[in-house]
Amino acid sequence: MSMGSPDRFSAEASLAQGMARRLHEWALAAGAPEAAARSAGKAGHELIRALAQGHACLELEPDSVAELLASRVVARPGEPAAPLILDAGNRLYLARYFDYEQRLARALAARTSTVRALSADSVMRGRALLDTLFAQSAENPDWQKLAVAMGLGGHLTLISGGPGTGKTSTVVRILACLLNEDPQARIALAAPTGKAAARMHEAVQAAAEREQLSAAVRAGLPARAVTLHRLLAYSPQRGFAHHAGHPLPLDVLVIDEASMLDLALATRVCEALPREARLILLGDKDQLAAVEAGAIFAALAADPTLASTQRAQLSALTGIPATLMQTPPPHHQTPLAGQVVWLTRTYRFASDSGIHRLALAVRDGDAASALELLAARTPADDLEWLAGAGSETQPALISRLVEGFATYFDALEAGQAGSFDPATLFAAFNRFRVLCATRGGTRGVEVINALLAEAAQARLQGGGLATGDWFVGRPVMVQRNDHGQQLFNGDVGIVLPAEEEGQLSVYFPGVDRGWRRVPPARLPEHETAFAMTVHKAQGSEFDEVALVLPPGDESPAVTRELLYTGVTRARLRVIVHAESRTLGEGIARRLERKSGLLARVSEALGAAHNA
């Protein structure tokens, strides 16, 4: 579902109308009947709107197919090139997106069909190492242990789980086993955004410390995690340096926050990874998908079932009886069953935690339980519901949000009395964040940020140094990549006095816990960042989160996936500001993106089998 300002909606509508006109003109120029040309134009218009909502294709009714094919701008797969492709399932694509699906499917099929046959010695060594790594496990079956065993036996492993379910610990144990077998294994850690990559690096280092891995194994872990664009050596001038013709020099690639992968980027990554290398995807199938077209991880991780032969091999590796490996029912059957594990036990929240129970109720579409849970909590609990309606609640909301930033404002006031320490300020700022469903509207990012900036300036009085919108303590988020300055969409900085008296700079976290200073005039497109959209918050976690939802007449953007993602950004506390109607309708509104990727994977596997 598209979420953004009126300008974006206008741009999408203009693009859709332009596509409709062009297809109509192309069809007539190719000699198509007027009715078929009009049909192609209408279908192209709807397809562009579907792409803007994140779908990879448009699903058509069978009775509209014949006229579309008569337009001469729509072709079936394998026919001469046309602007639009209509597959056997009556899914209509822009040719480029159909090509992406085919290429990604071939890359996945090649990896899926390559199964490592473990020798008896390998099984024995793996069993001994797994028993050491999971010596304290009291679970039976231990799905983390099974996930590690799956990672040893295949070239593709997808691990899905919510916050605190042990995804990072699991992958660190996989890497420990692989490095034990081959200390020279070339491993890379990556994520779709810089923010997610930084969190991944910290989490992997903490897990390696917690697991007390040997010095040799720890030396084999990557020194840092990188963005996927940096991994592929992307530049605006030359594009991606790594691709099928110039593959990555890797044996193992681990991608965190894989739910953020869009169709185009997933295709490029999988094609650039050598066929013999392992690919491990970590994510949460229930989170929001990428802003761009595709819901790659949710589609690929939809089926955790295991075949009997695989249960037998996993049992030999882990010592867990095959009869105990009872998997949850799949969302739907997929050709990637056997490559997927769902981690469902959370180690972060107690079973009676309000955040945990609310997240589960939202994930499962149980609006009644979610509303009942929120209504029963008090401000002293880990959930708080500000259920007011209408514009008259805005002052009370802003007052509550300012209270949430109290630790940050206290740290800024302390800095005014002495000196500003970026590390202290970033730690205080990252304790609390406001997450909005939309950018525009009465409770969108733009309005909330303006009100919070006004409140901050009133309290801090500019810190003795202010120029227009710029004031000491203003958090800013980069909105556009600037590769020259190594600033990327989603990076957050804080405005502080520079070493030169009378100057302001924006401080960003640098390498090795250092800091980079960027003059405000040199920043790429940016905005104040007291509040951000839930989409922008993916890959982040905060101690406390205020989830601010629009009133009912502005709420179509509120979906189950958005609510679940917003709630699960919090470690300790969630404040929800919304009407009960908005919450109930949002929990019931599930966003399933249209795609033919699994059909393409089945086709690719069939072609490989028949070759």
C-alpha positions as CSV (number, residue, x, y, z in Angstrom):
1,M,0.0,0.0,0.0
2,S,1.4,3.3,-1.0
3,M,2.1,5.7,1.8
4,G,3.3,9.2,1.3
5,S,2.5,12.9,0.7
6,P,-0.1,14.2,-1.8
7,D,2.8,14.9,-4.1
8,R,3.7,11.3,-4.3
9,F,0.1,10.2,-5.0
10,S,0.0,12.9,-7.7
11,A,3.3,11.5,-9.3
12,E,2.0,8.0,-9.2
13,A,-1.3,9.0,-10.8
14,S,0.6,10.9,-13.5
15,L,2.8,8.0,-14.2
16,A,-0.1,5.6,-14.5
17,Q,-2.0,8.0,-16.9
18,G,1.2,8.4,-19.0
19,M,1.6,4.6,-19.2
20,A,-2.1,4.2,-20.3
21,R,-1.6,6.8,-23.1
22,R,1.6,5.2,-24.4
23,L,0.2,1.7,-24.5
24,H,-2.9,2.9,-26.3
25,E,-0.8,4.7,-28.9
26,W,1.6,1.8,-29.3
27,A,-1.2,-0.7,-29.7
28,L,-2.9,1.4,-32.4
29,A,0.4,1.9,-34.2
30,A,0.9,-1.9,-34.2
31,G,-2.5,-2.3,-35.9
32,A,-4.6,-3.4,-32.9
33,P,-8.3,-2.7,-32.8
34,E,-9.4,0.3,-30.8
35,A,-11.2,-1.8,-28.2
36,A,-8.0,-3.8,-27.6
37,A,-5.9,-0.7,-27.5
38,R,-8.2,0.8,-24.9
39,S,-8.0,-2.4,-22.9
40,A,-4.2,-2.4,-22.9
41,G,-4.2,1.2,-21.8
42,K,-6.5,0.5,-18.9
43,A,-4.6,-2.5,-17.8
44,G,-1.3,-0.6,-18.0
45,H,-2.8,2.2,-15.8
46,E,-3.9,-0.4,-13.2
47,L,-0.5,-2.2,-13.3
48,I,1.4,1.0,-12.6
49,R,-0.9,1.7,-9.6
50,A,-0.3,-1.9,-8.4
51,L,3.5,-1.5,-8.7
52,A,3.2,1.7,-6.6
53,Q,1.5,-0.4,-3.9
54,G,4.4,-2.9,-3.9
55,H,2.9,-5.6,-6.0
56,A,5.1,-7.1,-8.7
57,C,2.2,-7.8,-11.1
58,L,-1.5,-7.3,-11.6
59,E,-3.9,-10.4,-11.4
60,L,-6.4,-10.4,-14.2
61,E,-9.8,-12.0,-14.7
62,P,-9.7,-14.7,-17.4
63,D,-12.4,-13.0,-19.6
64,S,-10.1,-10.0,-20.1
65,V,-7.1,-12.0,-21.5
66,A,-8.1,-12.4,-25.1
67,E,-8.6,-8.7,-25.8
68,L,-5.3,-7.8,-24.1
69,L,-3.4,-10.3,-26.2
70,A,-5.1,-8.8,-29.3
71,S,-3.6,-5.4,-28.4
72,R,-0.1,-6.5,-29.7
73,V,1.6,-4.8,-26.7
74,V,1.0,-7.8,-24.5
75,A,2.9,-11.1,-25.0
76,R,3.1,-14.5,-23.4
77,P,6.4,-15.7,-22.0
78,G,8.7,-16.9,-24.7
79,E,7.0,-14.8,-27.4
80,P,8.6,-11.8,-29.2
81,A,9.4,-8.9,-26.8
82,A,6.5,-6.7,-25.7
83,P,6.1,-4.0,-23.1
84,L,3.8,-6.2,-21.0
85,I,4.0,-9.9,-20.2
86,L,1.0,-12.1,-19.3
87,D,1.9,-15.4,-17.6
88,A,0.0,-18.7,-17.5
89,G,-1.6,-17.6,-14.2
90,N,-3.1,-14.5,-15.9
91,R,-0.6,-12.2,-14.0
92,L,0.3,-9.1,-16.0
93,Y,3.8,-7.7,-15.6
94,L,5.9,-4.9,-17.0
95,A,8.5,-6.9,-19.0
96,R,11.3,-5.7,-16.7
97,Y,9.6,-7.1,-13.5
98,F,8.8,-10.4,-15.2
99,D,12.5,-10.6,-16.2
100,Y,13.5,-10.0,-12.5
101,E,11.3,-12.8,-11.3
102,Q,12.6,-15.2,-13.9
103,R,16.2,-14.4,-13.1
104,L,15.8,-14.5,-9.3
105,A,13.9,-17.8,-9.6
106,R,16.7,-19.3,-11.7
107,A,19.3,-18.2,-9.1
108,L,17.3,-19.6,-6.2
109,A,16.5,-22.8,-8.1
110,A,20.2,-23.4,-8.8
111,R,21.0,-22.9,-5.1
112,T,18.1,-25.0,-3.9
113,S,18.9,-28.0,-6.2
114,T,22.5,-28.1,-4.9
115,V,22.3,-30.1,-1.7
116,R,25.4,-31.0,0.2
117,A,25.7,-34.7,0.8
118,L,27.2,-35.0,4.3
119,S,29.7,-37.8,4.8
120,A,29.5,-40.0,7.9
121,D,32.6,-38.2,9.2
122,S,31.0,-34.8,8.6
123,V,27.8,-35.9,10.4
124,M,29.8,-37.1,13.3
125,R,31.9,-33.9,13.5
126,G,28.9,-31.8,13.1
127,R,27.0,-33.7,15.8
128,A,29.8,-33.2,18.3
129,L,30.1,-29.5,17.5
130,L,26.4,-28.9,17.7
131,D,26.2,-30.7,21.1
132,T,29.0,-28.4,22.3
133,L,27.3,-25.2,21.0
134,F,23.9,-26.2,22.4
135,A,25.1,-27.9,25.6
136,Q,22.7,-25.8,27.8
137,S,19.7,-26.3,25.6
138,A,16.6,-27.7,27.5
139,E,14.2,-27.5,24.6
140,N,13.2,-30.5,22.7
141,P,13.0,-30.0,19.8
142,D,15.5,-27.1,19.8
143,W,14.6,-25.2,16.6
144,Q,17.7,-23.1,16.8
145,K,19.8,-26.3,16.8
146,L,17.8,-27.6,13.9
147,A,18.2,-24.4,12.0
148,V,22.0,-24.6,12.4
149,A,21.9,-28.2,11.1
150,M,19.9,-27.1,8.1
151,G,22.4,-24.4,7.4
152,L,25.2,-27.0,7.2
153,G,23.4,-29.1,4.7
154,G,22.2,-26.7,2.0
155,H,23.1,-23.7,-0.1
156,L,20.0,-21.8,0.8
157,T,18.6,-21.3,4.3
158,L,15.8,-18.9,5.4
159,I,15.4,-18.3,9.1
160,S,12.3,-16.3,10.1
161,G,11.5,-15.1,13.6
162,G,10.3,-12.1,15.5
163,P,12.5,-9.9,17.8
164,G,14.3,-11.9,20.5
165,T,13.8,-15.3,18.9
166,G,17.5,-15.9,18.5
167,K,18.1,-15.4,14.8
168,T,21.5,-13.8,15.3
169,S,22.6,-16.4,17.8
170,T,21.6,-19.1,15.4
171,V,23.5,-17.7,12.5
172,V,26.6,-17.1,14.6
173,R,26.5,-20.8,15.5
174,I,26.1,-21.7,11.8
175,L,29.2,-19.6,11.0
176,A,31.1,-21.2,13.9
177,C,30.4,-24.7,12.5
178,L,31.4,-23.6,9.0
179,L,34.6,-22.0,10.2
180,N,35.4,-25.1,12.2
181,E,35.3,-27.0,9.0
182,D,37.1,-24.4,6.9
183,P,38.9,-21.6,8.9
184,Q,39.6,-19.8,5.6
185,A,35.9,-19.6,4.6
186,R,35.1,-16.2,3.0
187,I,32.1,-14.8,4.9
188,A,30.2,-11.6,4.4
189,L,27.4,-10.0,6.6
190,A,25.1,-7.6,4.9
191,A,21.7,-5.8,5.2
192,P,19.6,-3.6,3.0
193,T,20.3,-0.4,4.9
194,G,23.2,1.1,6.8
195,K,21.2,1.2,10.0
196,A,20.4,-2.5,9.8
197,A,24.0,-3.4,8.9
198,A,25.3,-1.5,12.0
199,R,22.8,-3.3,14.2
200,M,23.7,-6.7,12.6
201,H,27.4,-6.1,13.3
202,E,26.8,-5.3,17.0
203,A,24.4,-8.2,17.4
204,V,26.9,-10.7,15.8
205,Q,29.8,-9.5,18.0
206,A,27.6,-9.7,21.1
207,A,26.5,-13.2,20.2
208,A,30.0,-14.4,19.5
209,E,31.0,-13.1,22.9
210,R,28.0,-14.7,24.6
211,E,28.6,-18.0,22.9
212,Q,32.3,-17.9,24.1
213,L,33.5,-18.9,20.6
214,S,37.2,-19.8,20.2
215,A,39.7,-17.1,19.1
216,A,40.1,-18.9,15.8
217,V,36.4,-18.8,15.0
218,R,36.0,-15.2,16.1
219,A,38.9,-14.2,13.9
220,G,37.1,-15.8,10.9
221,L,34.0,-13.7,11.5
222,P,33.7,-10.5,9.3
223,A,35.1,-7.4,10.8
224,R,31.9,-5.5,9.9
225,A,28.6,-5.8,8.2
226,V,27.9,-3.7,5.1
227,T,24.9,-2.6,3.0
228,L,24.0,-4.7,0.0
229,H,24.8,-1.8,-2.3
230,R,28.3,-1.5,-0.8
231,L,28.7,-5.3,-1.0
232,L,27.9,-5.2,-4.7
233,A,30.2,-2.2,-5.1
234,Y,27.4,0.0,-6.5
235,S,28.2,3.5,-7.9
236,P,25.7,5.9,-9.6
237,Q,28.0,6.1,-12.6
238,R,28.9,2.5,-13.2
239,G,26.0,0.6,-11.5
240,F,26.7,-2.7,-9.7
241,A,30.3,-3.9,-10.1
242,H,29.4,-7.5,-8.9
243,H,27.0,-9.5,-11.0
244,A,26.7,-12.9,-12.7
245,G,29.7,-12.1,-14.9
246,H,31.8,-10.8,-12.0
247,P,30.6,-12.7,-8.9
248,L,31.4,-11.9,-5.3
249,P,34.4,-13.7,-3.9
250,L,32.4,-15.4,-1.1
251,D,31.7,-18.8,0.3
252,V,28.9,-17.6,2.7
253,L,26.6,-14.6,2.6
254,V,24.3,-13.7,5.5
255,I,21.7,-11.1,4.9
256,D,19.8,-9.7,7.9
257,E,16.5,-7.8,7.7
258,A,15.7,-9.8,4.6
259,S,12.0,-8.7,4.7
260,M,13.3,-5.3,3.4
261,L,14.6,-6.9,0.2
262,D,12.8,-5.8,-3.0
263,L,12.6,-7.8,-6.2
264,A,15.2,-5.9,-8.1
265,L,17.8,-5.9,-5.3
266,A,17.2,-9.5,-4.4
267,T,17.8,-10.5,-8.0
268,R,21.1,-8.7,-8.2
269,V,22.4,-10.1,-5.0
270,C,21.5,-13.7,-5.8
271,E,22.9,-13.5,-9.3
272,A,26.2,-12.0,-8.0
273,L,26.7,-14.8,-5.4
274,P,28.5,-17.9,-6.8
275,R,26.4,-20.9,-7.1
276,E,28.5,-23.0,-4.7
277,A,28.3,-20.3,-2.0
278,R,25.8,-20.5,0.9
279,L,23.1,-17.9,1.2
280,I,21.4,-17.4,4.6
281,L,18.5,-15.0,4.9
282,L,17.4,-13.7,8.3
283,G,14.1,-11.9,8.7
284,D,10.6,-11.7,10.0
285,K,8.0,-12.9,7.5
286,D,5.3,-11.0,9.3
287,Q,6.9,-7.6,9.0
288,L,6.4,-4.9,6.4
289,A,7.9,-5.8,3.1
290,A,10.2,-3.5,1.1
291,V,9.0,-0.1,-0.1
292,E,9.7,-1.1,-3.7
293,A,7.9,-3.9,-5.5
294,G,8.0,-7.4,-4.1
295,A,7.7,-9.2,-0.7
296,I,10.5,-11.6,-1.3
297,F,11.2,-12.9,2.1
298,A,7.5,-13.4,3.1
299,A,7.0,-15.4,-0.2
300,L,10.1,-17.6,0.1
301,A,9.7,-18.3,3.9
302,A,6.0,-19.2,3.8
303,D,6.5,-23.0,4.1
304,P,8.5,-24.5,7.0
305,T,7.5,-28.1,6.4
306,L,10.2,-30.8,6.3
307,A,10.3,-34.0,4.2
308,S,10.9,-37.3,6.0
309,T,14.4,-37.7,4.4
310,Q,15.4,-34.3,5.7
311,R,14.1,-35.1,9.2
312,A,16.3,-38.2,9.2
313,Q,19.4,-36.2,8.3
314,L,18.6,-33.5,10.8
315,S,18.1,-36.2,13.5
316,A,21.5,-37.7,12.7
317,L,23.1,-34.3,13.0
318,T,21.3,-33.1,16.1
319,G,20.2,-36.1,18.1
320,I,16.7,-34.8,18.1
321,P,14.2,-37.6,17.3
322,A,12.5,-37.0,13.9
323,T,9.1,-37.6,15.4
324,L,9.5,-34.4,17.5
325,M,10.1,-32.2,14.4
326,Q,6.5,-31.1,14.1
327,T,6.5,-27.9,12.0
328,P,3.8,-25.2,12.1
329,P,1.3,-25.3,9.2
330,P,2.6,-23.3,6.2
331,H,0.9,-20.2,5.0
332,H,0.8,-22.0,1.7
333,Q,2.9,-24.8,0.1
334,T,6.0,-23.6,-1.7
335,P,8.8,-25.3,-3.7
336,L,11.3,-24.1,-1.0
337,A,10.0,-26.3,1.8
338,G,13.0,-27.8,3.5
339,Q,15.0,-24.6,3.3
340,V,12.9,-22.7,5.9
341,V,12.7,-22.6,9.7
342,W,10.5,-20.5,11.8
343,L,11.8,-19.5,15.2
344,T,8.8,-18.8,17.5
345,R,10.1,-18.8,21.1
346,T,11.1,-15.3,22.2
347,Y,13.9,-14.9,24.7
348,R,13.4,-11.1,25.0
349,F,9.9,-11.0,26.5
350,A,8.2,-13.0,29.2
351,S,5.2,-14.9,28.0
352,D,2.9,-12.5,29.8
353,S,4.7,-9.4,28.5
354,G,2.3,-6.8,27.2
355,I,4.5,-6.1,24.1
356,H,4.8,-9.8,23.3
357,R,1.1,-10.5,23.7
358,L,0.1,-7.4,21.7
359,A,2.5,-8.4,18.9
360,L,1.1,-11.9,18.7
361,A,-2.5,-10.6,18.7
362,V,-1.7,-8.2,15.8
363,R,0.2,-10.8,13.9
364,D,-2.6,-13.3,14.2
365,G,-5.3,-10.8,13.2
366,D,-7.0,-10.9,16.6
367,A,-8.3,-7.4,16.9
368,A,-10.6,-8.2,19.9
369,S,-7.7,-9.5,22.0
370,A,-5.4,-6.6,21.0
371,L,-8.0,-4.0,22.0
372,E,-8.8,-5.8,25.2
373,L,-5.1,-6.1,26.1
374,L,-4.5,-2.3,25.5
375,A,-7.6,-1.3,27.5
376,A,-6.5,-3.4,30.5
377,R,-3.0,-1.9,30.7
378,T,-2.0,1.1,32.8
379,P,0.8,3.7,32.3
380,A,2.9,1.7,34.8
381,D,2.8,-1.4,32.4
382,D,4.8,-1.9,29.3
383,L,1.8,-0.9,27.2
384,E,0.0,2.5,27.2
385,W,-3.0,3.4,25.1
386,L,-3.8,7.0,24.4
387,A,-7.2,6.5,22.9
388,G,-8.4,10.0,22.3
389,A,-10.0,11.1,19.0
390,G,-10.0,14.3,17.0
391,S,-7.7,17.3,16.8
392,E,-8.4,18.3,20.4
393,T,-6.1,15.5,21.6
394,Q,-3.1,16.9,19.7
395,P,-1.7,19.0,22.6
396,A,-2.0,16.1,25.0
397,L,-0.3,13.8,22.5
398,I,2.6,16.2,22.0
399,S,3.0,16.7,25.7
400,R,3.3,12.9,26.1
401,L,5.8,12.6,23.3
402,V,7.9,15.4,24.8
403,E,7.9,13.5,28.0
404,G,9.2,10.5,26.1
405,F,12.2,12.5,25.0
406,A,12.9,13.7,28.6
407,T,16.2,11.8,28.9
408,Y,17.4,13.2,25.6
409,F,16.4,16.8,26.6
410,D,18.1,16.4,30.0
411,A,21.3,15.3,28.3
412,L,21.2,18.3,26.0
413,E,20.7,20.7,28.9
414,A,23.6,19.0,30.7
415,G,25.7,19.6,27.6
416,Q,24.8,23.3,27.5
417,A,26.2,23.6,31.1
418,G,29.4,21.8,30.1
419,S,30.2,20.1,26.8
420,F,28.3,18.0,24.4
421,D,29.2,14.3,24.3
422,P,27.8,12.8,21.0
423,A,27.9,9.2,22.5
424,T,25.8,10.2,25.5
425,L,23.4,12.2,23.3
426,F,22.9,9.4,20.8
427,A,22.3,6.8,23.5
428,A,19.7,9.1,25.1
429,F,18.0,9.9,21.8
430,N,17.8,6.3,20.8
431,R,15.9,5.3,23.9
432,F,12.7,6.7,22.5
433,R,11.2,7.2,19.1
434,V,7.9,8.3,17.6
435,L,6.7,6.1,14.7
436,C,3.9,7.2,12.4
437,A,1.9,5.3,9.8
438,T,2.1,8.1,7.3
439,R,4.2,11.1,6.3
440,G,1.3,13.5,5.6
441,G,-2.0,14.0,7.5
442,T,-2.8,15.4,10.9
443,R,-0.8,12.8,12.7
444,G,1.9,12.1,10.1
445,V,5.6,12.5,10.3
446,E,5.7,16.0,8.9
447,V,3.2,17.5,11.5
448,I,4.5,15.6,14.5
449,N,8.1,16.5,13.7
450,A,7.2,20.2,13.3
451,L,5.4,20.2,16.7
452,L,8.2,18.4,18.5
453,A,10.8,20.7,17.0
454,E,8.9,23.7,18.3
455,A,8.5,22.1,21.7
456,A,12.3,21.2,21.8
457,Q,13.3,24.8,20.9
458,A,11.0,26.2,23.5
459,R,12.6,24.0,26.2
460,L,16.2,24.3,25.1
461,Q,16.0,27.9,23.9
462,G,18.2,27.0,20.9
463,G,21.1,26.0,23.2
464,G,22.4,29.5,22.8
465,L,23.0,28.8,19.1
466,A,20.2,28.6,16.5
467,T,19.7,29.7,12.9
468,G,16.2,29.2,11.4
469,D,15.3,25.6,11.4
470,W,18.7,24.6,12.8
471,F,19.2,24.3,16.5
472,V,21.4,22.4,18.9
473,G,19.8,19.0,19.5
474,R,17.8,18.8,16.3
475,P,17.9,15.2,15.0
476,V,17.9,14.9,11.2
477,M,17.4,12.0,9.0
478,V,19.0,11.7,5.5
479,Q,16.4,11.1,2.8
480,R,18.6,10.5,-0.2
481,N,21.9,8.6,-0.7
482,D,25.0,10.7,-1.1
483,H,27.8,8.2,-2.0
484,G,30.4,10.9,-2.1
485,Q,29.9,11.8,1.5
486,Q,29.0,8.2,2.5
487,L,25.6,9.4,3.8
488,F,22.6,7.1,3.0
489,N,18.9,7.2,3.1
490,G,17.8,6.6,6.8
491,D,21.1,7.8,8.4
492,V,20.3,9.9,11.5
493,G,22.5,12.7,12.9
494,I,22.3,15.2,15.7
495,V,23.0,18.9,15.3
496,L,25.7,20.1,17.8
497,P,28.1,23.0,18.0
498,A,31.2,22.5,15.9
499,E,34.7,23.0,17.3
500,E,34.7,26.4,15.7
501,E,32.7,28.8,17.8
502,G,29.5,30.0,16.3
503,Q,29.1,27.1,13.9
504,L,26.7,24.1,13.8
505,S,27.5,20.7,12.4
506,V,25.5,17.5,12.1
507,Y,27.2,14.6,13.9
508,F,26.8,11.1,12.5
509,P,28.2,7.8,13.9
510,G,31.4,6.9,12.1
511,V,33.6,3.8,12.0
512,D,35.2,2.4,15.2
513,R,32.8,4.4,17.4
514,G,34.0,7.6,16.0
515,W,32.0,10.6,14.7
516,R,31.7,12.4,11.4
517,R,30.8,16.1,11.3
518,V,28.9,17.4,8.2
519,P,28.1,21.1,7.8
520,P,24.3,21.6,7.4
521,A,24.8,23.2,4.0
522,R,26.4,20.0,2.7
523,L,23.7,17.6,3.8
524,P,21.7,15.8,1.0
525,E,17.9,15.9,1.3
526,H,16.9,15.5,4.9
527,E,14.2,16.1,7.5
528,T,13.8,16.4,11.3
529,A,13.8,13.0,12.9
530,F,12.0,13.1,16.3
531,A,9.4,11.0,14.4
532,M,9.8,8.7,11.4
533,T,7.5,6.4,9.5
534,V,7.2,2.7,10.5
535,H,8.8,1.8,7.2
536,K,11.9,3.9,8.0
537,A,12.1,2.3,11.4
538,Q,12.7,-1.2,10.0
539,G,16.0,-2.5,11.1
540,S,15.9,-0.4,14.2
541,E,15.0,-1.0,17.9
542,F,14.4,1.4,20.7
543,D,13.7,1.0,24.4
544,E,10.4,2.8,24.0
545,V,8.2,3.5,21.0
546,A,5.2,5.7,20.6
547,L,3.1,4.4,17.7
548,V,1.0,7.3,16.4
549,L,-1.8,6.3,14.0
550,P,-4.0,8.6,11.9
551,P,-7.7,9.3,12.5
552,G,-10.2,7.0,10.8
553,D,-10.6,9.0,7.7
554,E,-6.9,9.0,7.0
555,S,-6.3,5.3,8.1
556,P,-6.2,3.1,4.9
557,A,-2.4,3.0,5.2
558,V,-2.7,1.2,8.6
559,T,-2.3,-2.5,8.0
560,R,-1.6,-5.6,10.2
561,E,2.0,-5.7,8.9
562,L,2.6,-2.0,9.7
563,L,1.2,-2.4,13.3
564,Y,3.2,-5.5,14.0
565,T,6.4,-3.9,12.7
566,G,5.8,-0.8,14.8
567,V,5.0,-2.7,18.0
568,T,8.1,-4.9,17.6
569,R,10.5,-2.0,17.3
570,A,10.2,-1.6,21.1
571,R,12.3,-3.5,23.7
572,L,10.6,-2.2,26.9
573,R,7.5,-0.1,26.3
574,V,5.0,0.8,23.6
575,I,2.7,3.8,23.7
576,V,-0.2,3.6,21.1
577,H,-2.1,6.7,20.1
578,A,-5.1,5.6,18.0
579,E,-8.8,5.2,18.0
580,S,-10.1,1.7,18.6
581,R,-11.7,1.8,15.1
582,T,-8.4,2.5,13.5
583,L,-6.7,-0.2,15.4
584,G,-9.4,-2.8,14.7
585,E,-9.6,-2.1,11.0
586,G,-5.8,-2.0,10.7
587,I,-5.4,-5.4,12.4
588,A,-8.0,-6.8,10.0
589,R,-6.4,-5.3,6.9
590,R,-3.7,-7.7,5.8
591,L,-1.6,-6.6,2.9
592,E,-0.6,-9.5,0.6
593,R,1.5,-8.4,-2.3
594,K,0.8,-10.0,-5.7
595,S,3.7,-12.0,-7.2
596,G,4.4,-14.9,-9.4
597,L,7.9,-15.6,-7.9
598,L,7.0,-19.0,-6.4
599,A,5.5,-20.0,-9.8
600,R,8.8,-18.9,-11.4
601,V,10.8,-21.0,-8.9
602,S,8.7,-24.0,-9.6
603,E,9.2,-23.5,-13.4
604,A,13.0,-23.1,-12.9
605,L,13.2,-26.2,-10.7
606,G,11.2,-28.2,-13.3
607,A,13.5,-27.0,-16.1
608,A,16.6,-27.9,-14.1
609,H,15.2,-31.3,-13.4
610,N,14.4,-32.0,-17.1
611,A,17.7,-30.6,-18.4
